[in-house]
Amino acid sequence: MAHRGSIEFIKTNVAMIRSRPPSTNLKIHFKKIQSESKTTTVIIYMENKVPKDKLQKIIDRINSIKRLIVPES
């Protein structure tokens, strides 16, 4: 149940980001980390500002995560 709440929280925040600034350059990609927890991440960037090689490096690093350790709060 906590997972569903987290996803809704992310979707709400993404919707707020989409509303400002309204731009076709704003790109949002939801990505699941293939760990035991199947954690959802969001990559948000301005297509006209981020070099494609840097973006690919970030995506590759996220794809390489095998185990996600989240510290207890």
C-alpha positions as CSV (number, residue, x, y, z in Angstrom):
1,M,0.0,0.0,0.0
2,A,2.9,2.4,0.7
3,H,4.1,1.8,-2.8
4,R,0.8,3.0,-4.3
5,G,1.0,6.2,-2.1
6,S,4.5,6.9,-3.3
7,I,3.5,6.6,-6.9
8,E,0.6,8.9,-6.5
9,F,2.9,11.4,-4.7
10,I,5.3,11.3,-7.6
11,K,2.5,11.7,-10.2
12,T,1.1,14.7,-8.3
13,N,4.6,16.3,-8.2
14,V,5.2,15.6,-11.9
15,A,1.8,17.1,-12.8
16,M,2.8,20.3,-10.9
17,I,6.2,20.4,-12.8
18,R,4.4,19.9,-16.1
19,S,2.2,22.9,-15.5
20,R,5.3,25.2,-15.1
21,P,6.9,26.1,-17.5
22,P,4.7,24.8,-20.3
23,S,7.2,23.7,-22.8
24,T,7.6,21.0,-25.4
25,N,11.2,20.6,-24.3
26,L,10.2,19.3,-20.9
27,K,10.7,15.6,-20.9
28,I,9.5,13.2,-18.2
29,H,10.4,9.5,-18.1
30,F,9.2,7.1,-15.5
31,K,11.7,4.3,-14.9
32,K,11.5,1.3,-12.6
33,I,14.8,0.3,-10.9
34,Q,15.1,-3.4,-11.3
35,S,15.8,-4.0,-7.7
36,E,13.9,-6.1,-5.2
37,S,11.7,-3.2,-4.4
38,K,10.8,-2.2,-8.0
39,T,11.3,1.4,-7.1
40,T,9.9,4.0,-9.5
41,T,12.1,6.9,-10.4
42,V,11.5,9.9,-12.6
43,I,13.9,11.5,-15.0
44,I,12.9,15.1,-15.7
45,Y,14.9,17.3,-18.0
46,M,14.7,20.0,-20.6
47,E,15.5,18.4,-23.9
48,N,17.1,21.5,-25.3
49,K,19.4,21.9,-22.3
50,V,20.7,18.5,-21.5
51,P,23.4,16.9,-23.7
52,K,22.2,13.6,-25.0
53,D,25.4,11.8,-23.9
54,K,25.0,13.1,-20.3
55,L,21.4,12.0,-20.3
56,Q,22.3,8.5,-21.6
57,K,25.0,8.2,-18.9
58,I,22.3,8.9,-16.2
59,I,19.9,6.4,-17.8
60,D,22.7,3.8,-18.0
61,R,23.6,4.3,-14.3
62,I,19.9,3.9,-13.3
63,N,19.7,0.8,-15.4
64,S,22.8,-0.6,-13.7
65,I,21.3,-0.4,-10.2
66,K,20.7,-4.0,-8.9
67,R,20.0,-3.3,-5.3
68,L,18.5,-0.1,-3.8
69,I,19.3,0.6,-0.2
70,V,17.1,3.3,1.4
71,P,18.2,4.4,4.8
72,E,15.6,4.4,7.5
73,S,14.4,7.8,8.7
